[in-house]
Amino acid sequence: MMVFHYLLALLAVWGVGCASEKPAKETDSASPVSVPVVNDERNDLVLSWFADGGSSVASSVKDIPEDARREVRVQDPTILPEKRDPTVMFIADLRTPRKDGTYPVKTVKRADWEAKRRAALEAARKKAAAEAAIAAGPAQAPAIPSIPSGAAPVIMYSTKHCPVCMKARRWLLDNKIPYTEYDIEKDQAAAKRVQEKGAAQNIPTSGVPIFEIGGRLIPGFDPGAIAKVLAALTPPQQTI
């Protein structure tokens, strides 16, 4: 009999231990008390998604574009406040319903989701800025003076894989400005020379391109600055 009671007690301990594991798992995953049920019949939900740099909202699945249904935030106003978890959000995949007609809904940490959305917004902003720059066409550089013989030479310090250097090189050629170029990754003497001049002029030399005109360093590719220095150093034309 004592052995029987001992086994019952042991089974009770095991039962408590198993029961305590499931709530602990739910707490670790930040699962809320109530998860919204999403199906095609409901029209009282707040469904929102992010596309083209902005957010859109609908109340039923049928109102969401097909290409936007992979990740849709779900808010269910019928869930009581005490059954909500403010640290999580509900994200539904509304592309294909399950056999019971409902769509899969997962919980995500609110902080992670908001960080993801901020990143998407910044990416959309940069994309829009790039498209606007392309639509506007190439920037109009200041008028470049004609470069007669004897004008201050233009030197460009660059590297082979620098995209800005390639842009600067094309600009110099388009404007018919003679120049000499040094690859500071291959030419150690040129690298040392520009570093020493930068230190003397208090000009940063950690990036390329760097221009040298008349002994003066111009960091980065600034067509306006280059044009200004060229205009100042170009000797006046003599008239007869």
NORVENCOR-V485553 format. One record per backbone hydrogen bond with DSSP energy under -0.5 kcal/mol. NH is the residue of the N-H (numbers start at 1). CO is the residue of the C=O. E is the energy in kcal/mol with one decimal. If there is no record, write none. Layout:
# NORVENCOR-V485553
NH_CO_E / NH_CO_E
This chain:
# NORVENCOR-V485553
5_1_-2.3 / 6_2_-2.3 / 7_3_-2.2 / 8_4_-2.1 / 9_5_-2.4 / 10_6_-2.4 / 11_7_-2.6 / 12_8_-2.1 / 13_9_-2.0 / 14_10_-2.2 / 15_11_-2.5 / 16_12_-2.1 / 17_13_-2.4 / 18_14_-2.5 / 19_15_-2.1 / 20_16_-1.9 / 21_17_-0.9 / 21_18_-0.6 / 22_18_-0.9 / 23_19_-0.9 / 24_20_-1.4 / 25_21_-2.0 / 26_22_-2.2 / 27_23_-2.6 / 28_24_-2.2 / 29_25_-1.8 / 30_27_-1.3 / 31_26_-2.4 / 34_83_-1.4 / 38_36_-0.6 / 39_37_-0.5 / 40_101_-0.6 / 42_39_-0.6 / 45_59_-1.3 / 46_75_-2.6 / 47_45_-0.7 / 47_58_-3.2 / 48_46_-0.5 / 48_73_-2.0 / 49_56_-1.9 / 51_54_-2.7 / 54_51_-1.6 / 56_49_-2.4 / 58_47_-2.7 / 63_60_-1.1 / 64_61_-2.0 / 68_65_-1.7 / 69_66_-1.3 / 72_92_-2.1 / 73_48_-2.8 / 74_90_-2.6 / 75_46_-1.6 / 77_44_-0.5 / 77_75_-0.7 / 79_76_-1.6 / 83_80_-1.9 / 84_81_-1.6 / 86_84_-0.5 / 88_85_-1.7 / 89_108_-2.6 / 90_74_-0.6 / 91_89_-0.5 / 91_106_-2.9 / 92_72_-3.2 / 93_104_-2.1 / 94_69_-2.8 / 94_92_-0.7 / 98_102_-3.5 / 101_98_-2.1 / 103_38_-2.4 / 106_91_-2.9 / 108_89_-2.3 / 110_87_-2.7 / 113_109_-2.3 / 114_110_-2.7 / 115_111_-2.0 / 116_112_-2.1 / 117_113_-2.3 / 118_114_-2.3 / 119_115_-2.1 / 120_116_-2.1 / 121_117_-2.5 / 122_118_-2.3 / 123_119_-2.4 / 124_120_-2.3 / 125_121_-2.2 / 126_122_-2.4 / 127_123_-2.3 / 128_124_-2.4 / 129_125_-2.2 / 130_126_-2.5 / 131_127_-2.5 / 132_128_-2.3 / 133_129_-2.1 / 134_130_-2.1 / 135_131_-2.4 / 136_132_-2.0 / 137_133_-0.8 / 137_134_-0.6 / 141_139_-0.8 / 145_143_-0.5 / 148_146_-0.9 / 151_148_-1.7 / 154_178_-0.5 / 155_153_-0.5 / 155_212_-2.3 / 156_180_-3.0 / 157_210_-3.1 / 158_156_-0.5 / 158_182_-3.0 / 162_159_-1.1 / 163_161_-0.7 / 166_162_-1.6 / 167_163_-1.8 / 168_164_-2.6 / 169_165_-2.6 / 170_166_-2.1 / 171_167_-2.0 / 172_168_-2.4 / 173_169_-2.1 / 174_170_-2.8 / 175_171_-1.8 / 176_173_-1.5 / 177_172_-2.7 / 178_176_-0.7 / 180_154_-2.5 / 182_156_-2.5 / 184_158_-2.3 / 184_182_-0.9 / 186_183_-1.0 / 187_183_-3.0 / 188_186_-1.0 / 191_187_-2.1 / 192_188_-2.5 / 193_189_-2.3 / 194_190_-2.5 / 195_191_-1.8 / 196_192_-2.3 / 197_193_-2.2 / 198_194_-2.3 / 199_195_-2.3 / 200_196_-2.0 / 201_197_-2.1 / 202_198_-0.7 / 203_198_-2.9 / 209_157_-0.6 / 210_157_-1.8 / 211_218_-2.7 / 212_155_-2.7 / 213_216_-2.6 / 214_153_-0.9 / 216_213_-1.8 / 218_211_-3.1 / 220_209_-2.2 / 222_220_-0.9 / 226_222_-2.4 / 227_223_-2.7 / 228_224_-2.2 / 229_225_-2.2 / 230_226_-2.5 / 231_227_-2.5 / 232_228_-1.8 / 233_229_-1.9 / 234_230_-1.5
